[in-house]
Amino acid sequence: MQLALDIPALRRPDPEPHTGRPLARRTDYGRIMILCPAGHLVQSVAAGDWAGSRIEARVGNPNYTVTCHGAL
């Protein structure tokens, strides 16, 4: 017989969302990674598709923010 325990102290709380300016980092394997302020991946774009893209314009806008709910 297996007992199901529902003890709040044993459960991990939901992570607090990270909100702020995104970070754009180029990788060695030809991608641009868009990261939340805590360093979690938000979006990945091929380096060849980056120049002139909508996401490049958004990341360049000082008022643009991203919200991340933790690592996947």
C-alpha positions as CSV (number, residue, x, y, z in Angstrom):
1,M,0.0,0.0,0.0
2,Q,1.4,3.4,-1.0
3,L,0.5,6.5,0.9
4,A,0.2,9.9,-0.8
5,L,1.6,12.6,1.3
6,D,0.6,16.2,0.7
7,I,2.9,18.1,3.0
8,P,3.4,21.7,1.8
9,A,6.9,21.8,3.2
10,L,8.0,19.0,0.9
11,R,6.7,20.7,-2.3
12,R,8.8,23.1,-4.2
13,P,7.1,26.5,-4.5
14,D,6.4,27.9,-8.0
15,P,9.3,30.1,-9.1
16,E,8.9,33.8,-9.0
17,P,8.9,35.2,-12.6
18,H,11.9,37.1,-13.8
19,T,11.0,40.3,-15.6
20,G,13.5,42.8,-17.1
21,R,15.6,43.6,-20.1
22,P,16.6,40.6,-22.1
23,L,20.3,39.7,-22.8
24,A,21.4,38.7,-26.3
25,R,24.4,36.4,-26.5
26,R,26.1,34.9,-29.6
27,T,27.1,31.2,-29.4
28,D,30.0,29.4,-30.9
29,Y,27.6,27.3,-33.0
30,G,26.0,30.1,-34.9
31,R,22.9,31.1,-32.8
32,I,21.8,34.2,-30.9
33,M,20.3,33.3,-27.6
34,I,17.9,35.7,-25.9
35,L,18.0,35.3,-22.1
36,C,15.9,36.6,-19.3
37,P,17.7,38.6,-16.6
38,A,18.3,35.4,-14.6
39,G,19.9,33.7,-17.6
40,H,17.1,31.4,-18.7
41,L,16.6,30.9,-22.4
42,V,13.7,32.9,-23.8
43,Q,14.3,32.5,-27.6
44,S,17.0,31.2,-29.9
45,V,17.6,32.7,-33.4
46,A,20.0,31.5,-36.1
47,A,22.7,34.1,-36.5
48,G,22.0,34.5,-40.2
49,D,18.4,35.4,-39.4
50,W,19.2,37.9,-36.7
51,A,20.2,41.0,-38.7
52,G,17.1,43.0,-39.5
53,S,14.7,40.7,-37.6
54,R,11.8,41.7,-35.5
55,I,13.4,40.2,-32.3
56,E,16.7,42.2,-33.0
57,A,14.6,45.4,-33.1
58,R,12.8,44.4,-29.9
59,V,15.9,43.6,-28.0
60,G,17.4,46.9,-29.1
61,N,14.5,48.8,-27.7
62,P,15.3,50.0,-24.2
63,N,11.6,49.7,-23.2
64,Y,11.3,46.0,-24.2
65,T,11.1,43.5,-21.3
66,V,10.7,39.8,-21.1
67,T,9.0,37.7,-18.4
68,C,10.4,34.3,-17.6
69,H,8.8,31.8,-15.2
70,G,12.0,29.8,-14.6
71,A,14.0,27.2,-16.4
72,L,12.2,24.6,-18.5
